[in-house]
Amino acid sequence: MASQPASPARRDEGRFSATGGLELFWVRWMLASEADRRTRGSVVVVHGLGEHCDAYPRVLDRLLPAGFVVYAFDLRGHGRSPGQRGHIATWDDYRQDLRAFVSFVQRRDPDPPLFLLGHSLGGIIALDYAIRYPEGLRGVVLISPAIGKVGISAARRALARVLSRAWPTFSTATGLDTTAISREPEVVAAYQRDPLVHNRATARLGAEVIAAVKELQAHAAKLQVPLLIQHGDADRIAQIDGSRDFVRSAGVVDRELRIYSGGYHQLHNDLCAEEVTADLLRWLEAHPD
Protein backbone atom coordinates (compact mmCIF):
# COMPACT_ATOMS: atom_id res chain seq x y z
CA MET A 1 0.00 0.00 0.00
CA ALA A 2 1.55 3.30 -1.11
CA SER A 3 0.99 6.07 1.44
CA GLN A 4 0.81 9.64 0.25
CA PRO A 5 1.77 12.81 2.16
CA ALA A 6 -1.06 14.89 3.60
CA SER A 7 0.41 18.05 2.06
CA PRO A 8 -0.48 18.78 -1.61
CA ALA A 9 2.51 17.33 -3.39
CA ARG A 10 3.62 16.77 -6.93
CA ARG A 11 4.83 13.23 -7.48
CA ASP A 12 7.04 12.20 -10.39
CA GLU A 13 8.15 8.62 -10.94
CA GLY A 14 10.01 6.51 -13.45
CA ARG A 15 12.94 4.15 -13.92
CA PHE A 16 16.69 4.73 -13.89
CA SER A 17 19.52 2.46 -15.02
CA ALA A 18 21.44 0.94 -12.12
CA THR A 19 24.20 -1.66 -11.82
CA GLY A 20 24.17 -4.21 -14.61
CA GLY A 21 21.57 -2.23 -16.53
CA LEU A 22 18.79 -3.07 -14.05
CA GLU A 23 15.95 -0.55 -14.31
CA LEU A 24 15.00 0.50 -10.78
CA PHE A 25 11.83 2.36 -9.79
CA TRP A 26 12.23 5.92 -8.45
CA VAL A 27 9.99 8.68 -7.10
CA ARG A 28 10.39 12.43 -6.54
CA TRP A 29 8.11 14.58 -4.38
CA MET A 30 7.91 18.35 -4.18
CA LEU A 31 5.26 20.93 -3.34
CA ALA A 32 2.49 20.82 -5.90
CA SER A 33 2.74 24.52 -6.74
CA GLU A 34 6.01 25.67 -8.29
CA ALA A 35 5.17 29.20 -7.10
CA ASP A 36 5.13 27.99 -3.47
CA ARG A 37 8.24 25.86 -3.72
CA ARG A 38 11.43 27.20 -2.10
CA THR A 39 14.19 24.75 -2.89
CA ARG A 40 16.29 24.24 0.24
CA GLY A 41 17.92 21.00 -0.81
CA SER A 42 17.39 17.47 -2.04
CA VAL A 43 16.98 14.50 0.30
CA VAL A 44 17.59 11.00 -1.07
CA VAL A 45 15.79 8.33 0.97
CA VAL A 46 17.09 4.73 1.12
CA HIS A 47 14.46 2.40 2.59
CA GLY A 48 14.76 -0.67 4.80
CA LEU A 49 14.76 -4.40 4.14
CA GLY A 50 11.50 -5.70 2.72
CA GLU A 51 10.07 -2.20 2.36
CA HIS A 52 9.75 0.30 -0.48
CA CYS A 53 10.09 4.01 -1.12
CA ASP A 54 6.48 4.99 -0.31
CA ALA A 55 6.85 4.34 3.43
CA TYR A 56 7.72 7.91 4.49
CA PRO A 57 4.58 10.12 4.32
CA ARG A 58 5.27 11.84 7.66
CA VAL A 59 8.79 12.68 6.56
CA LEU A 60 7.35 14.21 3.40
CA ASP A 61 4.77 16.18 5.39
CA ARG A 62 7.61 17.77 7.36
CA LEU A 63 10.19 18.34 4.60
CA LEU A 64 8.13 19.38 1.58
CA PRO A 65 6.54 22.51 3.12
CA ALA A 66 10.02 23.56 4.27
CA GLY A 67 11.20 23.58 0.65
CA PHE A 68 13.03 20.28 0.38
CA VAL A 69 12.67 17.98 -2.61
CA VAL A 70 12.59 14.31 -1.65
CA TYR A 71 13.82 11.49 -3.88
CA ALA A 72 13.61 7.76 -3.21
CA PHE A 73 13.96 4.51 -5.09
CA ASP A 74 13.02 0.88 -4.56
CA LEU A 75 16.12 -1.20 -3.93
CA ARG A 76 16.69 -4.12 -6.29
CA GLY A 77 14.55 -7.03 -5.16
CA HIS A 78 12.11 -4.66 -3.45
CA GLY A 79 8.85 -2.89 -4.20
CA ARG A 80 8.39 -2.11 -7.89
CA SER A 81 12.02 -2.78 -8.80
CA PRO A 82 13.03 -6.07 -10.45
CA GLY A 83 15.21 -8.77 -8.98
CA GLN A 84 14.78 -11.72 -6.64
CA ARG A 85 13.13 -10.52 -3.44
CA GLY A 86 15.74 -9.73 -0.80
CA HIS A 87 18.76 -10.78 -2.84
CA ILE A 88 22.03 -9.24 -4.00
CA ALA A 89 25.01 -10.91 -5.63
CA THR A 90 27.43 -8.66 -3.76
CA TRP A 91 27.23 -5.64 -1.45
CA ASP A 92 28.61 -3.56 -4.30
CA ASP A 93 25.22 -3.95 -6.02
CA TYR A 94 23.62 -1.72 -3.38
CA ARG A 95 26.61 0.62 -3.27
CA GLN A 96 26.69 1.22 -7.03
CA ASP A 97 22.89 1.38 -7.33
CA LEU A 98 22.88 4.26 -4.84
CA ARG A 99 25.81 5.87 -6.62
CA ALA A 100 23.89 5.72 -9.92
CA PHE A 101 20.79 7.19 -8.27
CA VAL A 102 22.70 10.04 -6.61
CA SER A 103 24.18 10.90 -10.01
CA PHE A 104 20.69 10.77 -11.49
CA VAL A 105 19.40 13.15 -8.79
CA GLN A 106 22.33 15.54 -9.21
CA ARG A 107 21.65 15.79 -12.94
CA ARG A 108 18.02 16.72 -12.26
CA ASP A 109 18.70 19.09 -9.33
CA PRO A 110 22.34 20.15 -9.59
CA ASP A 111 22.33 23.20 -7.32
CA PRO A 112 20.74 22.50 -3.91
CA PRO A 113 22.65 20.75 -1.10
CA LEU A 114 22.21 16.99 -1.16
CA PHE A 115 21.48 14.82 1.88
CA LEU A 116 21.12 11.07 2.32
CA LEU A 117 18.45 9.65 4.64
CA GLY A 118 18.73 5.92 5.30
CA HIS A 119 16.46 3.74 7.41
CA SER A 120 17.45 0.32 8.82
CA LEU A 121 19.16 -1.59 5.96
CA GLY A 122 19.05 1.71 4.07
CA GLY A 123 21.07 3.20 6.91
CA ILE A 124 23.88 0.73 6.25
CA ILE A 125 23.77 1.51 2.52
CA ALA A 126 23.71 5.29 3.04
CA LEU A 127 26.52 5.25 5.61
CA ASP A 128 28.70 3.04 3.42
CA TYR A 129 28.14 5.44 0.53
CA ALA A 130 28.92 8.51 2.62
CA ILE A 131 32.26 7.06 3.70
CA ARG A 132 33.28 6.03 0.18
CA TYR A 133 31.80 8.87 -1.89
CA PRO A 134 31.51 11.98 0.30
CA GLU A 135 31.90 14.44 -2.58
CA GLY A 136 28.73 16.47 -3.09
CA LEU A 137 27.06 15.29 0.13
CA ARG A 138 26.08 17.90 2.72
CA GLY A 139 25.13 15.34 5.33
CA VAL A 140 23.75 11.91 6.11
CA VAL A 141 20.85 11.06 8.44
CA LEU A 142 20.26 7.53 9.69
CA ILE A 143 16.98 6.41 11.28
CA SER A 144 17.33 3.17 13.26
CA PRO A 145 20.32 1.98 11.23
CA ALA A 146 20.98 -1.77 11.38
CA ILE A 147 24.66 -1.30 12.25
CA GLY A 148 24.68 -3.42 15.40
CA LYS A 149 22.72 -6.36 16.76
CA VAL A 150 19.55 -7.09 14.80
CA GLY A 151 16.38 -9.02 15.57
CA ILE A 152 17.41 -12.06 13.55
CA SER A 153 18.41 -15.22 15.37
CA ALA A 154 22.03 -16.34 15.60
CA ALA A 155 21.02 -19.59 13.87
CA ARG A 156 19.71 -17.70 10.84
CA ARG A 157 22.87 -15.58 10.68
CA ALA A 158 25.08 -18.66 10.88
CA LEU A 159 23.03 -20.37 8.16
CA ALA A 160 23.44 -17.33 5.92
CA ARG A 161 27.23 -17.46 6.23
CA VAL A 162 27.35 -21.19 5.45
CA LEU A 163 24.96 -21.06 2.50
CA SER A 164 26.24 -17.80 0.98
CA ARG A 165 28.86 -19.65 -1.06
CA ALA A 166 27.13 -22.99 -1.58
CA TRP A 167 23.62 -21.70 -2.38
CA PRO A 168 23.66 -17.89 -2.44
CA THR A 169 20.09 -17.50 -3.75
CA PHE A 170 18.63 -19.72 -1.00
CA SER A 171 15.73 -17.64 0.34
CA THR A 172 13.99 -17.74 3.69
CA ALA A 173 11.71 -15.56 5.77
CA THR A 174 13.61 -13.04 7.86
CA GLY A 175 11.63 -13.87 10.99
CA LEU A 176 11.42 -10.21 11.98
CA ASP A 177 8.68 -9.34 14.45
CA THR A 178 6.45 -6.92 12.56
CA THR A 179 4.81 -5.74 15.79
CA ALA A 180 8.18 -4.20 16.68
CA ILE A 181 8.09 -1.63 13.87
CA SER A 182 5.77 0.83 15.63
CA ARG A 183 3.73 1.38 18.77
CA GLU A 184 0.82 2.47 16.56
CA PRO A 185 -1.39 -0.56 15.79
CA GLU A 186 -2.67 0.97 12.54
CA VAL A 187 0.91 1.34 11.27
CA VAL A 188 1.62 -2.33 11.99
CA ALA A 189 -1.64 -3.40 10.34
CA ALA A 190 -0.92 -1.34 7.21
CA TYR A 191 2.58 -2.80 7.00
CA GLN A 192 1.28 -6.36 7.33
CA ARG A 193 -1.24 -5.95 4.51
CA ASP A 194 0.99 -3.91 2.18
CA PRO A 195 1.40 -5.94 -1.04
CA LEU A 196 4.73 -4.22 -1.79
CA VAL A 197 6.28 -5.35 1.50
CA HIS A 198 8.07 -8.71 1.66
CA ASN A 199 9.83 -10.69 4.40
CA ARG A 200 12.44 -12.52 2.31
CA ALA A 201 16.23 -12.53 2.46
CA THR A 202 18.72 -14.78 0.72
CA ALA A 203 21.82 -16.36 2.19
CA ARG A 204 24.06 -14.06 0.17
CA LEU A 205 22.24 -10.93 1.33
CA GLY A 206 22.55 -12.01 4.95
CA ALA A 207 26.26 -12.69 4.65
CA GLU A 208 26.91 -9.43 2.78
CA VAL A 209 25.03 -7.36 5.37
CA ILE A 210 27.02 -8.93 8.21
CA ALA A 211 30.27 -8.17 6.41
CA ALA A 212 29.20 -4.62 5.53
CA VAL A 213 28.32 -3.77 9.14
CA LYS A 214 31.63 -5.17 10.39
CA GLU A 215 33.51 -3.04 7.86
CA LEU A 216 31.53 0.11 8.71
CA GLN A 217 32.26 -0.18 12.41
CA ALA A 218 35.95 -0.84 11.70
CA HIS A 219 36.24 2.23 9.45
CA ALA A 220 34.00 4.70 11.31
CA ALA A 221 36.92 7.11 11.65
CA LYS A 222 36.91 7.58 7.87
CA LEU A 223 33.52 9.32 7.87
CA GLN A 224 33.96 13.04 7.13
CA VAL A 225 30.34 13.95 6.27
CA PRO A 226 28.09 15.53 8.95
CA LEU A 227 26.05 12.79 10.64
CA LEU A 228 22.76 12.57 12.53
CA ILE A 229 21.56 9.23 13.87
CA GLN A 230 18.03 8.92 15.28
CA HIS A 231 17.35 5.76 17.24
CA GLY A 232 14.75 4.51 19.70
CA ASP A 233 15.96 2.85 22.88
CA ALA A 234 13.21 0.20 22.60
CA ASP A 235 14.12 -0.84 19.05
CA ARG A 236 14.11 -4.66 18.99
CA ILE A 237 14.82 -4.96 15.26
CA ALA A 238 18.03 -2.90 15.10
CA GLN A 239 19.36 -2.41 18.60
CA ILE A 240 20.73 0.97 19.56
CA ASP A 241 24.20 -0.20 20.68
CA GLY A 242 25.49 -0.20 17.09
CA SER A 243 24.55 3.47 16.72
CA ARG A 244 26.23 4.37 20.01
CA ASP A 245 29.41 2.56 18.98
CA PHE A 246 29.54 4.21 15.58
CA VAL A 247 29.00 7.74 16.87
CA ARG A 248 31.75 7.28 19.42
CA SER A 249 34.19 6.22 16.69
CA ALA A 250 33.09 8.45 13.78
CA GLY A 251 35.83 10.66 12.38
CA VAL A 252 33.62 13.66 11.68
CA VAL A 253 33.34 16.28 14.43
CA ASP A 254 29.80 17.23 13.38
CA ARG A 255 28.04 14.08 14.59
CA GLU A 256 25.00 13.56 16.78
CA LEU A 257 22.99 10.67 18.19
CA ARG A 258 19.41 11.50 19.17
CA ILE A 259 17.74 8.86 21.33
CA TYR A 260 13.96 8.57 21.62
CA SER A 261 12.66 7.00 24.82
CA GLY A 262 10.47 4.00 24.07
CA GLY A 263 10.90 4.46 20.32
CA TYR A 264 10.41 1.48 18.02
CA HIS A 265 12.10 0.68 14.71
CA GLN A 266 10.15 2.94 12.34
CA LEU A 267 10.59 6.13 14.35
CA HIS A 268 9.14 8.12 11.44
CA ASN A 269 5.90 6.08 11.82
CA ASP A 270 5.91 5.73 15.61
CA LEU A 271 4.25 7.63 18.45
CA CYS A 272 7.25 9.97 18.48
CA ALA A 273 7.08 10.72 14.73
CA GLU A 274 6.31 14.41 15.25
CA GLU A 275 9.41 14.88 17.41
CA VAL A 276 11.56 12.75 15.11
CA THR A 277 10.62 14.61 11.92
CA ALA A 278 10.92 18.00 13.65
CA ASP A 279 14.44 17.10 14.79
CA LEU A 280 15.25 15.90 11.29
CA LEU A 281 14.12 19.18 9.74
CA ARG A 282 16.01 21.30 12.27
CA TRP A 283 19.20 19.36 11.56
CA LEU A 284 18.83 19.70 7.78
CA GLU A 285 18.16 23.44 8.06
CA ALA A 286 21.26 23.81 10.24
CA HIS A 287 23.38 22.37 7.40
CA PRO A 288 22.89 24.61 4.35
CA ASP A 289 25.55 24.99 1.67
N, C-alpha and C positions, 0 to 999 in steps of 0.2 A: 504494500500500500504506500503510494507516494504522498507524503504530507507536503502541504504548501504553506508558505508564510502567511500570517494574518495581514501583513502590510501589502498594499497593491504593488505587485512586483512584475517586472518583465522577465520572462524566462526564455532563454535560448538554449537549444540543445543540438547535438550532432555527434559525429564520430571523428576521432583523430587517429593517426597512424602511430602505433607504439612499437615496442620491440618486436622484431620478426615480422613486421607488417600487420600485426593484429590491430583491428579497428575497435578501439574502446569508446564507450559511451561517455559523453561529457555534458555538463549543464553549466550555464551562467545565469546568475540572478542580479538584477539591479532595480532601482526604483522605476516604476512604470513610466513616469513622466520624465523625459530628458530635461525639461525645464527645471524640475525639482532636484535633479541629481547633482550632488557636489562630490566629485570623485576624490576620495581621501586615500585610496589604495585598493589593491586587489588582495583577496584572501583565497588561497587555494586549500580546499578541504580534502583530506585523505581519510576515508572512512575505516571502520573496524572490520574484523573478520566476520564473514557471513552477512554483512550489511550491504548498504548501497548509498549512493550520494544524496538521496532524498530524505535522510534521517535527521536533518538539522534545521527544522522550521523555526525554533526559538532563537537559534543563532542568527538566522536571517532576519527575524523580526527586530533584533538588536542592531545588527550591523548595517542593513540596507538604509534605514532612515538616517544613519550617521554619515552616509555617503560612500560606504565601501561597496565594491563589486565583489561578489562571491562566486568562485569557480569550484567545481568538483567533478570527479569522474568515478565511474565504477571500475574498481580494480579488475584485472583479468580473473575470470572464474567467479565473478560476482555480478549481481544485478542484471543489467541489460548488456553487459560486456560478454564476449565469447570466452571459451576456455572451460576446461573441466572445473567443476565447482571446488573451490578451496585448494587449487593446485598451482604450483610453479615448478619449473625445471631447476631453477637456481634463484638465489636471492637477487641476483643482478636483474632478473626480469622486473621485479618491483622497482628497483633503483632506476633503471633506464626508462621504464614506463613513466615514472614521475618526472624524470629529466625531460622526456619528450613533451609531457603535458605542460611543464613550466615554460618551456620554449614556446609552445603553442600559445599560452596565456600572454607571454611577453610580446609576442608578435601582434596580438590583438589589443593589448593595453600596455604600450611600452613605457609610459611616463610615470604612473603612480608607484609608490613603494609596494613591494611584494612581500607578503607574509605566508607562511605555511601554518596550517592548523591540522594536526593529526590526532585521531582518537584511537585508543587501544592499539590494534595492529598498525593502524595508520600512523600512530605515534612513533612506532619503531621505524617505519618507512620514512617519515618526515625528518626524524632526528638523524638517521643515517645519511639522508640527502644533504641536510644542513652542514654536517661535518665534512662531507666530500665535495660539495658544490656550493660554497657559501656566497659566491659572487652573485650580486643582484638581489640577495635576500635581506630584508630589513629586520626580520625576526622570525622565530618559530614558537608556536604555542602547542602544547601537548595536553590533551584532556585524557586522564586515566591511561597513560601509556603502559603498554604491556612489557616493561623493561625490567621486570623482577619476577617474583613468583606469580604464577597464573593458576586459575581454577581448573586445571587439567591434571588428572592423576599422574603420579610418578610412573605407573605402569604404562599409561598411554604414551608418555614422553619417551620411555625406554623402547617401546615398540616402534615408535617413529624412527628412532636412531638406527635400530636394527634393520627395518624394512626399507629405509631410504635408498640404500644401494641395491638391495635385492629386488624390491618391488616398489619403486618410487611413486607410482600412481595409485597404490593401495589406498582406498578411501574409507574413512569411518566417521561416525558422528563425533563431534568434539566433546560431548558430554557436559557442556557448559550449562549452568543453572540459569535459565532465562528469568527467573524471578529475582535474580540478583542485579538486573540491569537498572532498575528504578524502583523507588518506593511508591510510585504512582501506579495503581493497578491497571488503569486504562492504558498506560504506556506499555506495560508488559503484555496486555491482551492484544494491542495493536501489533506489537512485534511478533507475537506468536502466530497471528493470522496473516502476516504480510507475505504475499507470494514471492516477493523478491528477496526475502531473507532465506538463508540456508544454514545448516549446522554441520557442514562437511569440511574435512581437512584431510589431505593426503599425507602419507609418510614423509615424502620429500618436503612438503611445506613445514611440517612439524620440526624436522631436523634443521631446516634452513632458518627458521625463526629462532630456535635455541642458539644456533651459532651466531646469528646476527645480534642478539641481545648480549651474548658474551663479549662480542667484539665491541659493541657500543660502550659497555661499562668499562672495558679495558682502555678505550681511547677517548674517554670523556674529556680529557684535558685538551683535546684537539678542537673542541667546539669553540668558535669565535663569533657566533651569531647570537644576538640577544635572545634569551630563553625565558618563557613562562611555562611552568607546569601547574596544572590544576588537577587535584586528586582528592577523592573522598577517603576518609579514614575507615569507612566501613565497606570498601570495595573488596568483594570476594572473588572477582574475576581477574583483576590485575591488582595485586596487592601494592600498597603504597611504599613499601620499603625500597623497591627498585628506583622510584622517583627520588626518594631521600638520598640514596647512594649516588645517583647521577648528579644531582644538584651540588652535593658536597665536592664532587670531583671535577665538575665542568670547568673548562679553561676560561670561559668568558666571565668577565666581572659582572656584567648586566644579566643576572640570572635570579629567578625567583620561583619558589614553590609555595603555592597557595593551597591550604588544606581546608576541606569542608567537612565539618563535624557530621557524622552520620551519612555522608554522601555515598551513593552507590555508583555503579560503573558508568552509566550514561548521565554524567552530571548535568549535561545540557538538556536532559529530559527528566530530571529528578525534581524533588521538592525544592531544591536549592537552585533551580535553573535561573531564576531572576538574578540572584547574587552572582552566579557563575558567569552569565553573559554580560552583566554590568562590569564585572572585573575584567573580563576579556576586552570589552570595548575601551575601558580606561587605559589598559596596557597598550593596545594598538594606537590609541590617540597620543600616548606619551612617547611613541616611536615614529615620528614623521621622518621624511627624508632630511 
